Amino acid sequence: MLVLKNGNYVMGEQEQTVCETVISYEAMVVSQIRQKYSLDEELAILRQRDSKPEEFSAYFNYCEACKARAKQEV
């Protein structure tokens, strides 16, 4: 199980201490996406996906990479 410890994800024991938090796959993906895109930026890209296909493609590829990294860590 991955846990957040001192700002890093590490393999954790079954027991949790006060300074460790279990993080889900979904939360890991969102956290990684937020490092590059704010929620407002994401919504704008999604609204303009037909008028700015290159920008949407870059966003989509970044999100897929975030999902792949999160799957490896979980």
C-alpha positions in Angstrom: 0.0 0.0 0.0 1.3 3.5 -0.9 1.3 6.1 1.8 2.2 9.8 1.8 5.0 10.3 4.2 6.8 13.7 4.5 5.6 14.7 1.0 6.7 11.5 -0.7 4.8 8.3 -1.7 6.4 5.3 -0.1 5.4 1.7 0.4 3.8 1.6 3.8 3.1 -1.0 6.5 -0.4 -2.1 7.3 -0.5 0.2 10.3 -0.7 4.0 9.9 0.9 6.5 12.0 -0.3 10.1 12.6 2.1 11.5 9.9 1.0 9.0 7.2 -2.0 9.2 5.0 -3.2 6.6 2.5 -4.0 8.1 -0.9 -6.2 6.5 -3.5 -5.3 6.1 -7.2 -7.8 8.8 -8.1 -6.4 11.3 -5.7 -2.9 10.6 -7.0 -4.0 11.2 -10.6 -5.7 14.5 -9.7 -2.7 15.6 -7.6 -0.4 15.1 -10.6 -2.7 16.8 -13.0 -3.0 19.8 -10.6 0.8 20.2 -10.7 0.4 21.4 -14.3 -3.3 22.4 -14.7 -5.7 24.2 -12.4 -9.3 23.2 -12.4 -10.2 26.4 -14.3 -7.6 25.6 -17.0 -8.9 22.1 -17.3 -12.4 23.2 -17.8 -11.3 25.8 -20.4 -9.4 23.1 -22.3 -12.4 20.8 -22.2 -14.8 23.5 -23.4 -12.4 24.4 -26.3 -11.5 20.9 -27.3 -12.9 21.3 -30.8 -11.5 24.7 -31.5 -8.0 24.0 -30.0 -7.4 20.3 -30.8 -3.6 20.6 -30.3 -4.0 22.0 -26.8 -6.5 19.4 -25.9 -4.3 16.6 -27.3 -1.4 17.8 -25.1 -3.7 17.9 -22.0 -5.1 14.5 -22.8 -1.6 12.9 -23.2 -0.5 14.5 -19.9 -3.5 13.1 -18.1 -2.9 9.6 -19.6 0.8 9.8 -18.4 -0.4 10.8 -14.9 -2.7 7.8 -14.8 0.1 5.5 -15.9 2.4 6.8 -13.2 -0.3 6.5 -10.6 -1.0 2.8 -11.6 2.7 2.0 -11.2 2.8 3.6 -7.7 -0.4 1.8 -6.5 
